[in-house]
Amino acid sequence: MTAADEKWMKEALAEATAALAEGEIPIGAVIVCRGRIVGKGHNMTERLHDPTAHAEMIAITAATEALGGKYLEDCTLYVTVEPCPMCAGALNWAQIPRIVYGADDPKRGSSLFSPSLFHPRTTVEGGLLADDCRALMLTFFREKR
């Protein structure tokens, strides 16, 4: 992974921090296309009363609107926590070629499923700034208990 990847993951962490401030599970996502953010989001399931309002879903909607089409070719998704199966399916349909995530999700992550739920041409890389991403999640769940 590159310095640019770290830069974009820090943007996703900023989104996750915003989610934490709103009482949402602190997951943030940004979609980058040709060196610029075209979509971003953080979990909004509580605010919108919508179990599908995950960070990735919000970012996908923003990116497809910005790019004027349903496919996210030439894009990379940066997300602070491994995508869930629902988000993996949406990313499959969007045909995003690259996904970079921070912390693993051993209980609900898409990596629990085989074959992969992502598009066959998608590359998935995990572990970028994983400690920072995990720390936000631990903070949130400690406060809830």
N, C-alpha and C positions, 0 to 999 in steps of 0.2 A: 504494500500500500504506500501511497505517496503523501507528500506534505499537503497537496491539494485535498486528498481524501480526509486528512485530519482536519483541515479547515472546514470542510463541509459537514463533518460529523460534529464539530463544535457548534455549527448552526443548528443542527438537529438537537443537540443538547440544550441550546437556548430555548427551543420549542418545548422540550421536555420540562425545563424549569418553569416555563409559563404554565404548563399543565399542572405542575405541582402547586403553584401559587393559586390556581383556581380549584384545588381540591380534586383534580382528576388524577388518574394513574399517570405518572410522569413518563410518557413516551412521546418522543418528537420525531418528525420526519421532514426531510427536504428532498426534492427531486431537482437534479442539476442536469441541464442540457447545454452542451457547448460552452461550458464555463460560467453559466449563470443559473440562479435559482428560478425555476419556472413554477414550482409548487411547493408549498410547505404546510405543515399542520401539526397539531398535537391532539391527544385524546380529548374528545368532547362528549363522551357518552353520558355523563351526568348532566351537563348543561343542556344537551339536546334531547335527553331521555331516549337515546337511540343506541342500542347495543352494537350497531355497525359503524358508529362514528369514531373509528380508530384513527390514529395519526396518519397511517399509510393511506387510508381511504380518503381522508380530507386532502392530503397532498396529491393523490391521483386525480381527484376532481379538479383541483386548482391547476394542475399541470396540463391536463387534457384541454381545459378551457383556454389556458394561455397559448397552447400550441395549435389549437383549432382542430384536433383530431383525437380519436380514441386510442391510438398507439403511441407509446412512449419510446420510440426508437431513438437511438443516440442519447439516451438518458441514463442516469444512475440514481438510484434511491439510496439515501443515507437514513438509517433509522436506528434509534438508540437501543432497541430490544428486537431480538429475532421475531420476524413476522409470524402471526398466528396462521392457521389453515385458511381462514376466511380471507385474510389479506393476501396470502400467497396465491390464492385462486384469482383474486382481482388483479394482482400483478401479472399473473399468467395471461389473462385476457388482454391486459395492456401491452403485453409483449416487451416489457422492459428488459434490456439486455444485461444489466448489472445491478446487484443489490449488495450493499455494504451495511452490516449491522454491528452494534456494540456488544451488548450482553446477550448470552444465550438465554433461552426460556425452556428449561428442562421439563416443565409441566405442561405447557400449551404451545410450544414452538412448532413450526412447520417441519423441522428436521425430524420429528417423531414419525413422519409418514414416509413410506417408501412404496412406489417410486415417488420422486420429488413432485411437489405440487406446483413448482415453478415451471415456466416455459422451458422447453428442452434446450434452448439456446442461451438461457440466462445463467450467468455466473454469480455465485453467492459467496461472499467472504465475510466471516465473522470475527469478532474480537477487537475491533478498532475502538480504542478508548473504553474498553469494556469495564474497567474499574470505576470510571466516572459515571458511566451509564447505570451500572449496578448500584452504585451508591445512592443515586436518586430514587431508585425503586425501594431500596432498603429503608431510606428515610421515610418515604410515603407509608410503607406497611408498618413500620414501627409506630408511627403516629396514629394509625388506625386501630392498633391493638391496645 
